[in-house]
Amino acid sequence: MVDRLRKSVSQLEAPICPNCRIEMSWYQSNLVTADPAAVIVHYFICGSCQRTQRLEGEFKPVRAMPDKLSAPRLTAHAA
């Protein structure tokens, strides 16, 4: 679960504060639903005016296909 939160934060762009026009800082994430796709709410705060902003998004884990469909079999060699 923690890995999902970390990966979802890395996929975000920090919003710009509408008051100060500076990039807001991330300060908290909450997992709202877990399966099948996670809905995660991220909270950002402005370092200047302390205004907060909430971003909600769906995080779908990426499944990479293996390079080979099967692994080579181990065979016993007769001595």
BELZI-V229671 format. One record per run of one state. SS is the DSSP state (helix for helix, strand for strand, loop for the rest). FROM is the first residue (numbers start at 1). LEN is the number of residues. Records with the same first field share a line. If there is no record, write none. Layout:
SS=FROM-LEN, FROM-LEN
//
This chain:
loop=1-1, 11-5, 17-6, 24-1, 34-4, 46-6, 60-20
helix=2-9
strand=16-1, 23-1, 25-9, 38-8, 52-8
//
